């Protein structure tokens, strides 16, 4: 069974998330001075990327 393009994109976004999440979270915490807000921003950014 061939993989779909959508599955490939989801895998790529998941890999980006695993690789860059902590660095982006540290940056977002620095910018917002609030961990909960920073976590939400990072999640929202990756969710938006996956929707594209």
C-alpha positions in Angstrom: 0.0 0.0 0.0 1.5 3.4 -1.1 1.8 6.1 1.4 -0.3 9.2 0.7 1.2 12.7 0.4 -0.8 13.7 3.4 0.8 11.0 5.6 4.2 12.1 4.3 3.5 15.7 5.3 2.3 14.7 8.7 5.4 12.6 9.2 7.6 15.6 8.2 5.8 18.0 10.5 6.1 15.5 13.4 9.8 15.2 12.7 10.2 19.0 12.7 8.2 19.2 15.9 10.4 16.6 17.7 13.6 18.2 16.4 12.8 21.9 17.1 10.1 21.9 19.8 12.4 22.6 22.8 14.3 25.4 21.1 11.1 27.1 20.0 9.6 26.6 23.4 12.6 28.3 25.1 12.3 31.2 22.6 8.6 31.5 23.2 9.1 31.4 27.0 11.7 34.1 26.7 9.3 36.3 24.6 6.2 35.7 26.6 7.7 35.1 30.1 4.9 32.5 30.6 5.4 28.8 30.0 1.7 27.9 29.4 1.4 30.6 26.8 4.6 29.6 25.2 3.6 26.0 25.0 0.3 27.0 23.4 2.1 29.2 20.8 4.4 26.4 19.8 1.5 24.0 19.5 -0.5 26.5 17.5 2.4 27.1 15.1 2.9 23.4 14.4 -0.8 22.9 14.0 -1.0 25.7 11.5 2.0 24.2 9.6 0.3 20.8 9.5 -3.0 22.4 8.1 -1.1 24.0 5.2 
